[in-house]
Amino acid sequence: MDTLDDDRDVQALDEAECLRLLDTAPIGRIAFTEGALPAVQPVTFIRRDREIYVPTHRGSAVAAASRGAVVAFEVDQVDVRARTGWNVTVVGPSRLITDPVEIGRLDRLGIGPWGPSGAHCYVGVQVRLVRGRSIRPHPSTTTGLSSAGAGLPS
C-alpha cells in the first residue's frame, strides 16, 4: 500500500476486485479516437464475461470509432468531501455489433443508450487489460468507522 497523505492510502486492486466494481457502476466512460483526437463520452453498459457492451446509435461517434480500434473504458465512484473512492479502467479492442439477432439478445439484458438513439447498435469492448485502484482512509484514522455504503471495496 502506498501512502497518499497522512490520512489516506492508495491501493492497487486485483483483476477480480476490478471486475466486481465494474459491475456495480451504473454509468461508464468510453475513451476513443475521433478525428485523430482523444474523445470521452459517458455511456450505459453491461459486462458479460470478458466483454463490455455499450448501446449507442448507428451514426454516433462511438459507433464510428469502434470498428476494431483499441479503446479504454472507465468507471469510478468518489467521495469528493473525503477525497476517497475507486476507479477501474479496461483497455481492449472494440467491435461494432449490428447483427439484428445479436442486438435482440443484448436488448433483452435491459440496457439502453445514454442519449436518444433511434436505430441503435452496440459496441463491444473486449476486456484485455484491467487496472484499478482505491483511495481510502488510512486505518489509523477510521477507528470504529466502516467503509460500507461509501462505495469503497471492503
GIRA-V697834 format. One record per residue. N is the residue number from 0. RES is the residue in one letter. OMEGA is omega as a letter, one per 20 degrees, with the letter a starting at -180 (* if undefined). D_CENTER is the distance of its C-alpha to the mean C-alpha in Angstrom with 2 decimals. Layout:
[[N RES OMEGA D_CENTER] [N RES OMEGA D_CENTER]]
This chain:
[[0 M r 23.32] [1 D r 23.73] [2 T r 25.24] [3 L r 23.57] [4 D r 26.29] [5 D a 29.12] [6 D a 27.20] [7 R r 23.61] [8 D r 22.23] [9 V a 19.20] [10 Q r 18.23] [11 A r 16.23] [12 L r 14.34] [13 D a 15.29] [14 E a 13.28] [15 A r 14.20] [16 E r 13.04] [17 C a 9.61] [18 L r 9.34] [19 R r 11.05] [20 L r 8.85] [21 L a 5.67] [22 D a 8.35] [23 T a 9.48] [24 A r 7.10] [25 P a 8.90] [26 I r 7.15] [27 G r 4.21] [28 R r 5.97] [29 I r 7.50] [30 A a 10.19] [31 F r 13.37] [32 T r 17.11] [33 E a 19.34] [34 G a 23.03] [35 A r 22.59] [36 L r 20.53] [37 P r 16.89] [38 A r 15.06] [39 V r 11.79] [40 Q r 11.23] [41 P a 9.45] [42 V r 8.92] [43 T a 9.20] [44 F r 8.08] [45 I r 9.30] [46 R r 9.37] [47 R a 12.94] [48 D a 14.22] [49 R r 12.98] [50 E r 11.47] [51 I a 8.57] [52 Y a 10.59] [53 V r 10.30] [54 P r 13.63] [55 T r 15.45] [56 H a 19.13] [57 R a 21.20] [58 G a 22.25] [59 S r 19.00] [60 A r 18.10] [61 V r 14.81] [62 A a 17.13] [63 A a 19.72] [64 A a 17.62] [65 S r 15.94] [66 R r 19.13] [67 G a 18.64] [68 A r 17.18] [69 V a 14.82] [70 V r 11.57] [71 A r 8.60] [72 F a 4.92] [73 E r 3.51] [74 V r 3.34] [75 D r 7.04] [76 Q a 10.32] [77 V r 13.58] [78 D a 17.26] [79 V a 18.83] [80 R a 22.31] [81 A a 21.99] [82 R r 19.76] [83 T r 17.66] [84 G r 14.11] [85 W r 11.26] [86 N r 8.22] [87 V r 6.30] [88 T r 6.24] [89 V r 6.98] [90 V r 10.00] [91 G r 12.22] [92 P a 14.67] [93 S r 14.08] [94 R r 16.63] [95 L a 17.87] [96 I a 18.84] [97 T a 22.01] [98 D a 24.13] [99 P r 25.26] [100 V r 25.36] [101 E r 21.78] [102 I r 20.68] [103 G r 22.82] [104 R r 21.30] [105 L r 17.72] [106 D a 19.20] [107 R r 20.65] [108 L r 17.30] [109 G r 17.39] [110 I r 14.55] [111 G a 15.71] [112 P r 14.88] [113 W r 13.86] [114 G r 17.22] [115 P a 20.59] [116 S a 20.66] [117 G r 24.01] [118 A a 23.91] [119 H r 20.39] [120 C r 18.77] [121 Y r 15.43] [122 V r 13.49] [123 G r 12.68] [124 V r 10.58] [125 Q r 12.22] [126 V a 10.67] [127 R r 13.25] [128 L a 12.37] [129 V r 10.21] [130 R r 10.76] [131 G r 10.38] [132 R r 12.94] [133 S r 14.41] [134 I a 17.13] [135 R r 19.58] [136 P r 23.22] [137 H a 25.71] [138 P a 27.41] [139 S r 30.72] [140 T a 29.54] [141 T a 28.22] [142 T r 31.33] [143 G r 31.38] [144 L r 27.98] [145 S r 25.00] [146 S a 21.26] [147 A r 21.00] [148 G a 19.46] [149 A r 17.99] [150 G a 14.47] [151 L r 15.37] [152 P r 15.49] [153 S * 19.05]]
